């Protein structure tokens, strides 16, 4: 015999918020969703990816393999 009322309520128009701004409406089991990252602010999708060298990794690599910086005369 099947159990009744075991599935959560489905909200067809759940609002998704990021930084307090309503960004989209989706179907969910919760009436509101609060997210930190979405495709509108993620660096991969916005094209604003930056490589951050916070620990001197580039310099350490250059020293390890004895690579000297060079300039090209154009």
C-alpha positions in Angstrom: 0.0 0.0 0.0 1.4 3.4 -1.0 2.1 6.0 1.7 0.2 9.3 1.4 1.6 12.8 2.0 5.3 11.8 1.9 6.3 14.3 -0.8 7.2 17.9 0.0 5.1 20.7 -1.3 6.1 22.0 -4.8 6.2 25.7 -5.5 6.0 26.4 -9.2 7.2 30.0 -8.8 9.9 30.0 -6.2 11.9 33.2 -6.1 15.7 33.1 -6.2 17.6 35.9 -4.5 21.3 36.8 -4.7 22.6 39.7 -2.6 19.1 40.6 -1.7 18.0 41.0 -5.4 15.4 38.9 -7.1 17.2 37.3 -10.0 14.9 34.5 -11.3 11.9 32.3 -10.7 12.2 28.5 -10.7 10.3 25.5 -9.5 11.4 24.2 -6.0 10.3 22.6 -2.8 11.0 25.9 -1.0 9.2 29.2 -1.7 12.4 31.3 -1.6 16.0 30.4 -2.4 19.0 32.6 -1.3 22.2 31.9 -3.2 25.7 33.4 -3.1 26.7 32.6 -6.7 24.7 32.2 -9.9 25.6 32.4 -13.6 25.1 36.2 -13.6 28.0 36.8 -11.1 30.2 33.7 -11.5 33.6 34.5 -13.1 33.4 31.6 -15.5 30.2 32.9 -17.1 31.0 36.6 -16.9 34.4 36.3 -18.4 36.1 38.1 -15.5 38.3 35.3 -14.3 41.6 36.5 -12.9 44.6 34.6 -11.8 45.6 35.7 -8.3 49.1 34.9 -7.2 48.8 35.4 -3.5 51.6 33.2 -2.3 54.3 34.0 -4.9 53.8 30.8 -6.8 54.9 32.3 -10.1 58.2 33.6 -8.6 58.8 30.3 -6.8 58.3 28.4 -10.1 60.7 30.8 -12.0 63.4 30.4 -9.3 63.0 26.6 -9.2 63.5 26.2 -13.0 65.9 29.1 -13.2 63.8 31.0 -15.7 64.7 34.6 -16.1 62.3 37.2 -17.2 63.0 38.5 -20.6 61.8 41.4 -22.7 61.3 41.5 -26.4 62.5 44.4 -28.5 59.7 45.3 -30.9 
